[in-house]
Each structure stands twice: as structure tokens, then as C-alpha cells.
Amino acid sequence: MGEKRSNFTGKLGFVLAAAGSAVGLGNIWRFPYLAAKYGGGIFLLVYLILAVTFGFALMIAEIAIGRKTGQSAISAFGTLSKKFSFVGVIASVVPAIILPYYSVIGGWVTKYLFVFATGGAKASASDTFFTDFIAKPMEPIGWFLLFIGLTALVVLLGVEKGIEKVSKFMMPILVVLVLVVSVYGLTVDGAMDGLVYYLKPDFSKFSATTVLAAMGQLFYSMSLAMGIMITYGSYMKKDVNLASSVKQIEFFDTGIAFLAGLMIIPAVFAFSGGDAAALNKGPSLMFITLPKVFDSMAGGAIIGAVFFLLVLFAALTSSISLFETVVSIVRDKLGWSRKVTCVVVLVFCVALGIPSSLGFGLWSGIAVMGLSILDMFDFVSNNVLMPVVAFFTCILVGYVIKPKAIIEEVELNGPFTRKTLFTVVIKYIAPICIVLILVSSILDVLGIAKI
């Protein structure tokens, strides 16, 4: 390849970019929904324990693989072991599937920010506003094109001038905005009951399903098994402390997820009179329930605008990392320039994103396994391919190149105090848990009894 491989300028740039990737829509609406569904405080406790064990081990492995090989996912696995080249191919398919439909949802967020910023908060609280909007053929596509265009522009500018610069700007603002909305939400009458539900573990609600749901969320939330952390690791300089960087990324990611729960659960609880079921799954929470909550608040139009601005920032930092990962994979494989690759990836995303958007309107009659086009892409990438990639990553690290290879990479610039934990999780615990996630999610979509 003609151009020298890009690098982050240092630890701060790497941590903020990787944390920006991890902090996305999964933290803002998926985490609060799952926390509410699986018992509030007990889900939160299980998630935190898994984040510092299971999540930490997988993230360390992926970033170390990227830095050790200096390659994106498509080449990194094959560089470590020829027999595992196929894992690189699957890992490369994941961001390519996620990016287009994720950007469709990013377009919806952009639309809602525009609506709240232009005085349309009242209208957005009506029961049919969201469904009427996504059923339109052209308007959602327009917002999708704007969102994916912004994403492509940042990636076109490169790692240092684009991704790192934007992450350094967006991430601190995102943290401040989350704190502002969280604190404001707690002032609503009845919010304290929601706060207790969210923070106090109820051990009677603990089950295997709680653990599997928390583990599945970890993949989604921490950008694991998508090739992203391998790609960002390949841009990481050898003198940056890897172990402490991962701790900081985890702190950022888990902190934002926690604050998102704090921001959403108490407010929705108060609005619904203590009904946890009001925290419906997916888009309905963010685009139907929350506008109603904002409409019922004093100053809700302003808070709603601030909320959708922070969600837009979270969505953009993640879409940028997905786009960059696909660009890096194509460049590593074909040796094209960044400019040409960005244009090709953009065209590909538009071609795949438009059907995802139309699946809620003109093409709503098309269903695969009872799922809409967007939900089908989401299921294949998140529930099937990502656990497969994570499982084989554990096998590669645990039994082929051995944990020692990763530990040596981590210890290039500092002690790795959790190396025993890392070894045990990557060899024994993670592979079993990942198989259970895969089986559980497939049974779930097929309508068969869950584990």
C-alpha cells in the first residue's frame, strides 16, 4: 500500500476515539431498556461485573491483536494463524452489515433533533408521529443520506485530522450533556421511585436470562467482535499503555451507559406511574415514549433538543468507527487510496441503507423470519456473526497463539496486573458464555423457549 499507516497521536486520542466508538445508540436506548426489563439494579450489577471481566478480556485481546499485527481485522487473524483467516472475513462482514442500517437510525435521530430545535416538540409527542415519519418513502432516506454523508466526511479527513479531532470535541460535550439531562430528569415528580428501581439490586429477579442479556449488551455496547477495536488497535502507537487505555475506555463506556439509564429510567418511570413496561424495546422508547416524557416536563422542549443532540453525537462517533473499520479493511485488502475507498464505501452504504429505510414503508410487506429488513440485518450481525467472531477470537488467543502472546504485547509498556483473570476468562469462561448467547438469541428469534 502506497500510503503510510495512520496513527493516533497518543493515548488521549486513542482512548477518546475508541470510547466514542463504544458509546453509541446501544448505550443510550438499548441499555436502559434492558436494565428496566431485567430487574433494574440486579441487571446493572451483573453488567458491571461482566464489564470488568468478560468485556475487559475481549477488548484487551482485540486491541492487542490489532497493535501486534498492525492490520485491520481482515488480515490480522490470518497474520497470527493462517487457519483463522476465515474469522477475519466474518469480522469484516459485521461492520459492513451494521453501518448502513445504523446510519438509517442515525438519520431518525437527526430528524428528531431538527424537530425539537425548530419548535416541533409538541407534534413529536403524538402517537403516530414516528410511525408516520418512517413510513414515508423519501424523507427518512434524506435524513439517512445527511447522516452517512457527515460520517463519510470525517473518515475522509483521516485518523488524526478527522476521527481523533472529532472525538476530542464530541466526547467531552457528550458527557456534559448526559449529566445535565440526567440531573434534570431526577427533578421530575415520581422520579425517585425509578431511581431506586434502577440502582437497588433485587436478587429475586436474578436469572440466567439476566446474565445472557447483560453479556449480549456488552458486545453491542463495547464495539466487540466488529473488527473495530482491532482496527483502532492497529493505529495505536507501541509506546501507549494498552492495559490502562482499555480501563479508561471501559470506564467511559460503562459510565455513559449508567448515566443513560439514570437519564431515562427515572423519568419514564415517573411519566408512566411506575410501569417498567413503558421502557419498550428499541426505537419506540427513544422516538415515541421519550418525546411524550419531554412534552410533559417543564422546559421539556429544550431538554429534548439537548437529549437528541447528545444521541446524535453518540451515534456519529460509533458510525465513524464503523465506517473507518470498513475503509481500513478495503484498503488493507485492495491497496486503494483513502479517498477512493471512502467513496466506494459510501455508495455501498447508501445501496444497503435504502432498503433498510424502505422496510418500514413501501417495502414493509417484506419480512425474513418475521423480521423487517433492518431488524434482519441487526439480528444477523449482532446475534449470529458477532458471537461467532468472539468465540473464534477466544479459541485463537486461548489455544493457538496462547494468552502469553497477548500478555507480552500488553506488557510492552507497563505491567498487566489482571493477566491471570484475562487468561482464565479468554480460555474457559468466555467461549462457554458466547455459545450460550448464540444459542439463546437464535432460539429467541425462532420463538422457541429461551435458556
Phi, psi and omega in degrees: 000135187292318185275145177292144180297135181291160176220152167285148185291332180187196186295315183300315179299317180295312184298315182292322179292315180292320177294322177299322177295314183291323180277108181212204181299332179300323178285319191283317180244332183284318181297309179300321179299312182294321179299318180292319184291322186255035167097012174066251186302324182290322176297316180300315180297313179299317181298316181296319179296315180294324182299319183273358177242283181301307182297316181300314183297315181292322180291318177303313182299313184293314181295320179296321177299316179297313182289322181297318185268337185066025184233158171282176188305322187297330182255334188299315182296316179294328178295322181281324178201120182306324182295341183256015178302326182298331179294322178298323179294313180297316180299330180283331180288327185303303180296330179294329177279318185290315188308311182297312183287328176299321181289333174297314178294323175301324176296321178297319179298317180299317178301313182293324175299316179299316181299312181291324181288340183250022172082020182259020185302318182299313181297323183291344181275356180289155186299328188254001186303310184292311182295324177295319182295310184288342179280345179292143182286318192260321188300312178300326178295322178299314179292324175299315180295323177296314182295311182291330176295317177298317179300312182298323181298315180297316181293325178300327181288345175102179185291310185285306186281337181258283188299310184295315182297314181294320180296319180296331179278311188286317189297313178299321179296318180302315180298315180298315181297318178299317179297317181299310182293322179299310182297317181296318181299328181287348180276350181290139178303130178090356183291332183297326177297320177295323179296317179297316179300321184287323189261335186268115181294129174251100188293344177289343180264005179284136177204171177299326180296323178300315181295315181295321178295318179295321180291318177299320179296326179302316178302309185296316187284322187262012179056039179271152175060028177244000184082353185291309184293330175293315179298312180294325176298325181290342177265001185272132180289151184293339183270003178272133181290112188288314184297315182288331176297316181296320177301318181291322177298314179299318181298314178301307187296310182292324179298316179293319178299316178300313181294327177296319175297319179295327183284324189258312189298308180300319182294315180291323177302311181297317182295324186264006180070033176086020181264107181297334181295342179294341178275067184295159182291146166066213189305328184298328178295308187284324188256348179241306184290310185297319175303326176293319179298313180298322180296330182276350183270152168288129182071019184296330181296320180288315179299320178298318179296318178297317180301311183288336173293316181291325177294321178298316178299316180297317180294319181293316182298326179284319180294327177298316181293323177295314181297314180298322180296315179295318179299314181298319179297313181297318181293319179297325184277318188249348177073019180286163176287160179300318184298310181298316182298318180300318180295315181297315180296321179298314179299317178300315181296319179297316181297325182270333182285325182299314175300323178299321179289315182292342180297345178260358182227259183304323184255026183293344178283347180274123179221140176243122185054033180078006182255148173293169182302313181296314180296328178293315177299319181296315181296312182299316183286309187279321188264342182245297188293318182296314175299325178296314179298314182297320180299311182288334173296317178297318180295316179300309183288319185286326191232347182256295178274347179073147181305332182304324181297321179285318180300318179298320178296317180294323185276008176301329184218049176144160181289150176247088188291337183256030185291329177293314177301314179304312182298313181296315182294313186290329183273320191244312189280308186300313182302319180294313181299319182295318177299318179297319177299313182299311181296315182299315183291325178290317177299322182298312183289333178278356178079016179269154182307138181284164174294000000 
